[in-house]
Amino acid sequence: MRKSKKANRRPAKIPTPLDFFIRNEEDDEPSFNIGAMLGTRTVDGDVGIEVEVEGNKFPKEDAPQIPKVWRYTHDGSLRGHDNAEYVLRAPIKFDQVDKAVDDLWKMFADYGSVLDDSNRTSVHVHLNAQGWHLNRLTAFLALYFSVEELLTQWCGDHRVGNLFCLRSKDATSIVSQIRDFIRSDGELVPSQGMHYAGLNCHALTKYGSVEIRSLRGATEADTIKTWVSVLRRLYDLSGDYPDPRAVVEGFSGAGPLDYLNSILGPYTNTIIEGSGFSHQQVMESMYEGVRLAQDLCYCRDWSRFRKGEAKVDPFGRVKKKAATHAQVYGGQVQPHFGSISSTPSVSQSAAQTAHDEYMQMLTLQEMEDDEY
């Protein structure tokens, strides 16, 4: 009986961070959390939500019917017989989201509001990243980008390719600007043009948050509650990856579908069924997403990354302790200017080797899945 090529193929070794680098504490690179790095005012809470609605009869301004945690704001882009946007007055804890959203929908019901299913409306979610360091930010971005196409498909057909919530695959500058931010240790901040990305990292510079703009306008409260729960899983999981390279290595080791189940958990079937994707389409979208994510995960030597210290004064402002920006993957970061030289380094060579090994494994995994 003829053996298949797959049966004769030796399993590829999955590299781990210890395979890539030998740690030398003298070469550690101190790095501050996002809030300290960008000087944003410290706030409590995990999540902020903006809900746009079109239809008829919405309470405005300081109407007493509006729940205390919400406020009305005018949005000139909305149309319809009547329209409104409701924004949380301050970030809230994840455990408070369901009640806040239910209270808003109760207001609609009690006031007699009519919500239209409009392609002009959307829901934006801000995730508080002020306390994160760059390694956790990178892990979160890698987790999100690896499933971004699938999630956006679930968010609504008219959100796919939408100019107001572009996916990373729609605009290559999204990943390149984030990569520059990570490599320069926050010196090169994402431009304001990132505001219209599905995952908007420019919000880091204003609020210390990552803004997810992908969800369609909701006519039911459960849509928002499910979406925030999915984002919470990625938010919480990002803290489990002190070395972001473990995200893409986990994908390579587990394969697309097992990896997807591990990060979305009980929401896996909900997202797949709601997207309308076949399992083959799910896998193809994830391969493309991981290719984008690995550009971030391998952009610097995380074995040398060390969390710096920061102090908060009584006014909520953050003061960073003096620290020298050391060598960052492939060159020197120049403080204030944020330029990166092209002088090669040992860490750059090691990172490139690791990157090449990973890409070879990813190609091998795709071939195996095609045969399967």
C-alpha positions in Angstrom: 0.0 0.0 0.0 1.4 3.3 -1.0 2.1 5.7 1.8 1.0 9.3 1.5 3.5 12.1 1.5 2.0 13.3 4.7 2.7 10.0 6.4 6.4 10.2 5.4 6.8 13.8 6.5 8.7 14.4 9.7 6.8 16.7 12.1 8.2 20.2 12.2 9.7 21.3 15.4 7.8 24.2 16.9 10.3 26.8 18.2 9.8 28.3 21.6 11.1 31.7 22.8 14.0 29.9 24.6 15.1 28.5 21.2 15.4 32.0 19.8 17.3 33.9 22.4 19.6 33.6 25.4 18.5 36.0 28.0 21.1 38.6 29.2 19.7 40.9 31.8 22.4 43.5 31.1 20.8 44.0 27.7 17.3 44.3 29.0 15.2 47.1 27.5 13.1 48.9 30.0 9.6 49.9 28.7 6.8 51.7 30.4 3.1 50.9 30.3 0.9 52.5 27.6 -0.5 55.2 30.0 3.0 56.3 31.1 4.4 56.0 27.6 1.8 58.3 26.0 0.9 60.4 29.0 -2.8 59.7 29.1 -4.8 60.5 32.2 -5.5 57.4 34.3 -9.1 56.2 34.4 -10.8 53.2 36.0 -12.9 50.7 34.1 -12.3 48.2 31.4 -14.5 49.2 28.5 -16.3 52.1 26.9 -19.1 51.8 24.4 -20.6 54.1 21.7 -24.0 53.1 20.3 -25.3 54.8 17.1 -29.0 54.5 16.2 -31.4 55.6 13.5 -35.1 55.3 13.4 -37.7 57.3 15.3 -38.2 59.0 18.6 -35.0 59.1 20.7 -34.5 61.0 24.0 -31.9 63.8 23.5 -29.7 66.2 25.5 -30.3 65.8 29.2 -33.6 63.9 29.0 -34.4 62.2 32.3 -35.1 58.9 30.5 -31.5 58.4 29.6 -29.8 56.1 32.1 -27.2 57.8 34.3 -24.2 55.9 32.9 -25.1 57.0 29.3 -25.1 60.4 27.7 -26.5 61.6 24.4 -24.3 63.1 21.7 -25.0 64.4 18.2 -23.5 62.5 15.3 -23.8 64.4 12.0 -23.2 61.3 9.9 -26.4 59.7 11.0 -29.7 60.1 9.0 -33.2 58.6 9.2 -36.4 60.2 10.5 -34.6 60.6 13.9 -31.1 59.5 15.1 -28.9 59.6 18.1 -25.6 58.4 19.6 -25.3 57.2 23.2 -21.9 57.0 24.8 -21.0 55.7 28.3 -20.0 58.6 30.5 -17.0 56.7 31.8 -15.4 53.3 31.3 -17.1 50.5 33.2 -16.1 47.0 34.3 -16.8 44.1 32.0 -19.2 42.7 34.6 -21.3 45.9 34.3 -21.7 45.8 30.6 -24.9 43.6 30.4 -26.8 45.8 32.8 -25.7 49.1 31.1 -26.8 47.8 27.7 -30.1 46.4 29.1 -30.8 49.7 30.7 -30.3 51.5 27.4 -32.6 49.1 25.6 -35.2 49.5 28.4 -35.0 53.2 27.8 -35.8 52.6 24.1 -38.8 50.4 25.0 -40.2 52.8 27.6 -39.8 55.9 25.4 -41.3 54.2 22.4 -38.2 54.4 20.2 -38.0 52.6 16.9 -34.6 51.3 15.8 -34.0 50.8 12.1 -31.5 48.3 10.7 -29.3 50.9 9.0 -25.9 50.4 7.3 -24.9 53.9 8.6 -25.0 52.9 12.2 -22.3 51.0 14.2 -21.2 50.2 17.7 -17.7 51.1 18.8 -16.0 49.5 21.8 -13.0 51.0 23.6 -10.8 48.6 25.6 -8.7 50.2 28.3 -5.0 49.5 27.6 -3.4 52.1 29.9 -2.0 49.5 32.2 -0.7 47.3 29.5 3.0 47.1 28.5 3.9 46.6 24.8 4.2 42.9 25.1 0.5 42.5 26.2 -0.6 45.0 23.6 1.2 43.0 20.9 -0.4 39.8 22.1 -3.9 41.3 22.0 -3.4 42.7 18.5 -2.0 39.3 17.4 -5.0 37.5 18.8 -7.5 39.9 17.2 -5.8 40.1 13.8 -5.6 36.3 13.6 -9.4 36.2 13.6 -10.3 39.7 12.4 -11.7 38.6 9.0 -14.0 36.0 10.7 -15.1 38.4 13.4 -15.8 41.2 10.9 -17.9 38.9 8.8 -20.0 38.1 11.9 -20.2 41.9 12.6 -22.2 42.4 9.4 -21.8 42.1 5.6 -21.7 45.9 5.1 -18.9 46.1 7.7 -16.6 44.0 5.4 -14.4 46.5 3.4 -16.3 49.4 5.0 -14.1 52.6 4.7 -15.0 53.5 8.3 -13.8 50.2 9.8 -11.1 48.9 7.5 -9.6 45.5 8.3 -5.8 45.0 8.5 -5.9 43.1 5.2 -7.7 46.1 3.6 -4.9 48.6 4.4 -1.4 47.5 4.9 -0.4 50.7 6.7 -2.5 49.5 9.7 0.0 46.8 10.7 3.1 48.7 9.6 2.2 51.8 11.7 1.5 49.5 14.7 4.8 47.7 14.1 6.7 51.0 14.1 5.0 52.0 17.4 6.1 48.7 19.0 9.6 48.7 17.6 10.3 52.3 18.6 8.9 51.8 22.1 6.1 54.3 21.6 8.2 57.0 19.9 6.4 56.6 16.5 2.7 56.8 17.3 -0.1 55.7 14.9 -1.4 58.5 12.8 -4.9 60.0 13.1 -5.7 58.2 9.8 -5.9 55.0 11.9 -9.2 56.4 13.3 -11.0 54.5 10.5 -9.4 51.2 11.0 -11.5 48.4 12.3 -9.0 48.2 15.2 -8.0 51.8 15.8 -4.7 52.1 17.7 -4.7 55.9 17.3 -7.1 55.9 20.3 -4.1 54.9 22.4 -2.7 58.4 22.1 -6.0 60.0 23.1 -7.5 57.7 25.7 -5.0 54.9 26.3 -7.5 52.5 24.7 -7.8 50.3 21.7 -11.0 51.1 19.8 -12.8 48.3 17.9 -15.1 49.8 15.3 -16.3 46.7 13.5 -19.7 45.9 14.9 -22.8 46.8 12.9 -25.5 49.0 14.3 -27.5 46.9 16.8 -31.3 46.6 17.0 -31.0 44.1 19.9 -29.1 44.3 23.1 -27.8 40.8 22.9 -25.8 41.6 19.8 -23.7 44.1 21.8 -23.5 41.9 24.9 -22.2 39.0 22.8 -19.7 41.2 21.0 -18.2 42.6 24.2 -18.0 39.1 25.6 -16.0 38.0 22.6 -13.6 41.0 23.0 -13.3 40.3 26.7 -12.0 36.8 26.0 -9.2 38.2 23.8 -8.6 41.0 26.3 -8.2 38.5 29.2 -6.2 36.0 27.1 -3.7 38.6 26.0 -2.4 38.6 29.6 -1.3 35.0 29.3 1.3 35.8 26.6 4.3 37.7 28.1 6.1 36.7 24.9 3.7 37.5 22.0 5.5 35.0 19.7 3.7 32.3 21.6 0.4 33.4 19.9 1.6 32.5 16.4 3.5 29.4 17.7 0.3 28.3 19.3 -1.6 28.6 16.0 1.1 26.6 14.2 1.1 23.9 16.9 -2.7 23.5 17.3 -3.9 24.2 13.7 -6.6 26.8 12.8 -9.7 25.2 14.2 -8.3 24.1 17.5 -6.6 27.4 17.9 -9.9 29.2 17.2 -11.7 27.2 19.8 -9.0 27.9 22.3 -9.4 31.7 22.0 -13.1 32.1 21.4 -14.2 29.2 23.6 -18.0 29.0 24.0 -18.5 31.7 21.3 -16.7 29.7 18.6 -19.9 28.2 17.0 -21.8 31.4 17.4 -19.2 33.4 15.4 -18.7 30.7 12.7 -22.4 30.2 12.2 -23.1 33.9 12.2 -20.3 34.6 9.7 -21.7 32.2 7.2 -18.1 30.9 6.5 -17.4 27.3 5.8 -14.6 25.6 7.8 -12.4 26.0 4.8 -13.1 29.7 4.6 -12.5 30.0 8.3 -9.0 28.4 8.0 -8.0 30.4 5.0 -9.0 33.7 6.7 -7.0 32.7 9.8 -3.9 31.9 7.8 -4.0 35.3 6.3 -4.7 36.9 9.7 -1.7 35.1 11.3 0.6 36.2 8.6 -0.3 39.8 9.5 -0.1 39.1 13.2 3.4 37.6 13.0 4.8 40.8 11.6 4.0 42.3 15.0 5.0 39.3 17.2 8.5 39.0 15.6 9.2 42.7 15.3 11.4 42.9 18.3 13.4 40.7 20.7 10.9 40.0 23.5 13.4 38.0 25.5 15.1 41.3 26.3 11.9 43.2 27.1 11.5 44.4 30.7 8.7 46.4 32.3 9.8 49.8 33.5 8.4 51.6 36.6 6.1 54.6 36.5 4.6 56.7 39.3 1.3 58.4 39.3 1.0 61.9 41.0 -2.2 63.0 42.9 -3.6 64.6 39.7 -3.6 61.3 37.8 -0.6 62.2 35.7 2.1 59.6 35.1 5.8 60.3 35.6 8.4 57.9 34.1 11.6 57.1 35.8 14.6 58.0 33.6 15.7 55.1 31.4 17.7 54.8 28.2 16.0 53.3 25.2 18.4 50.5 24.3 18.8 48.6 21.1 15.4 47.6 19.6 15.3 44.9 16.9 17.6 45.9 14.2 18.9 49.3 15.3 18.9 52.2 17.7 15.9 54.2 18.8 16.6 57.9 18.9 14.7 59.5 21.7 12.2 62.2 20.6 12.8 61.5 16.9 12.0 57.8 17.0 14.1 57.0 14.0 15.5 53.5 13.7 18.9 52.9 12.2 19.6 50.0 9.8 22.7 48.7 11.7 22.3 44.9 12.0 22.5 43.3 15.4 22.7 39.8 16.9 19.1 40.1 18.1 18.0 41.1 14.6 19.7 38.1 13.0 18.2 35.7 15.6 14.7 37.2 15.2 15.0 36.9 11.4 16.0 33.3 11.7 13.1 32.6 14.0 10.7 34.4 11.7 12.0 32.3 8.7 11.5 29.1 10.6 8.0 30.0 11.6 7.0 31.0 8.0 8.3 27.6 6.8 6.2 25.8 9.4 3.1 27.9 8.4 3.5 27.0 4.8 4.0 23.3 5.7 0.8 23.4 7.9 -1.2 25.0 4.9 0.0 22.1 2.7 -1.1 19.5 5.2 -4.5 21.2 5.6 -4.9 21.3 1.8 -4.2 17.5 1.6 -6.6 16.8 4.4 
